[in-house]
């Protein structure tokens, strides 16, 4: 994955090890894509695996909605 250098995407890049974070320019994005395409198959597959694992663990909407509902429930129980 190639992403721009906003704070959330920088965090995803650091935590997942599955992406390249670059400034938001066409040249930087193109260079990053070329870099990924130049990796050997094993390294690309490792990035893919890390990305899928990261999304499943931290960014999957089922996980996010479950965590949000759990937080609302805790707030509700503690407020009254």
C-alpha positions as CSV (number, residue, x, y, z in Angstrom):
1,X,0.0,0.0,0.0
2,X,1.1,3.5,-0.7
3,X,-0.3,6.3,1.5
4,X,0.3,9.9,2.1
5,X,2.0,11.4,5.1
6,X,-1.0,12.4,7.2
7,X,-0.7,11.4,10.8
8,X,-3.2,8.5,10.7
9,X,-1.6,7.0,7.7
10,X,1.9,7.4,9.1
11,X,0.8,5.5,12.2
12,X,-0.7,2.7,10.0
13,X,2.6,2.5,8.1
14,X,4.7,2.3,11.2
15,X,2.4,-0.3,12.9
16,X,1.7,-2.5,10.0
17,X,5.0,-2.7,8.2
18,X,2.8,-3.1,5.1
19,X,3.0,0.2,3.3
20,X,5.1,3.0,2.2
21,X,4.2,6.5,3.4
22,X,5.2,9.4,1.1
23,X,4.5,13.1,0.7
24,X,1.2,13.8,-1.2
25,X,2.7,14.3,-4.7
26,X,2.2,12.4,-7.9
27,X,5.9,11.8,-8.3
28,X,6.3,10.4,-4.7
29,X,3.4,8.1,-5.2
30,X,4.7,6.9,-8.5
31,X,8.1,6.3,-7.1
32,X,6.7,4.3,-4.2
33,X,4.6,2.2,-6.5
34,X,7.6,1.4,-8.6
35,X,9.5,0.5,-5.4
36,X,6.8,-1.9,-4.4
37,X,6.6,-3.4,-7.8
38,X,10.4,-3.9,-7.8
39,X,10.3,-6.0,-4.7
40,X,10.7,-9.7,-5.1
41,X,7.6,-11.8,-4.8
42,X,8.4,-13.0,-1.3
43,X,8.8,-9.4,0.0
44,X,5.6,-8.3,-1.7
45,X,3.7,-11.3,-0.3
46,X,5.0,-10.4,3.2
47,X,3.7,-6.9,2.8
48,X,0.3,-8.2,1.7
49,X,0.2,-10.6,4.7
50,X,1.1,-7.8,7.2
51,X,-1.5,-5.5,5.7
52,X,-4.3,-8.1,5.9
53,X,-3.3,-9.0,9.5
54,X,-3.2,-5.3,10.5
55,X,-6.5,-4.5,9.0
56,X,-8.2,-7.5,10.6
57,X,-6.7,-6.7,14.0
58,X,-7.2,-2.9,14.0
59,X,-9.2,-1.5,11.1
60,X,-11.9,-4.0,10.3
61,X,-15.3,-2.3,10.6
62,X,-16.7,-5.3,12.6
63,X,-13.9,-4.8,15.1
64,X,-14.3,-1.0,15.2
65,X,-18.1,-1.2,15.7
66,X,-17.7,-3.9,18.4
67,X,-15.1,-1.7,20.3
68,X,-17.3,1.4,19.9
69,X,-20.4,-0.5,21.2
70,X,-18.4,-1.8,24.1
71,X,-17.2,1.7,25.0
72,X,-20.7,3.1,24.9
73,X,-21.9,0.3,27.1
74,X,-19.1,1.0,29.6
75,X,-19.9,4.7,29.6
76,X,-23.6,4.0,30.1
77,X,-22.9,1.6,33.0
78,X,-20.5,4.1,34.7
79,X,-22.7,7.1,34.3
80,X,-25.7,6.1,36.2
